[in-house]
Amino acid sequence: MKKEDDVQLIYRILSGDAAAFRVLVEKHQKGVHALVWRKIGDFH
């Protein structure tokens, strides 16, 4: 997905679309988890 796709998901989320929020979270979950893990040094 492209950045534009994220923008569309955010517009849908702001309109109350819970499924769009789930898609956005699943899309970025691994990357955010990896970033936090590197910063704090704890997997959990």
Secondary structure, DSSP 4 states (H G I P E B T S, - for coil): --HHHHHHHHHHHHTT-HHHHHHHHHHHHHHHHHHHHHHH----
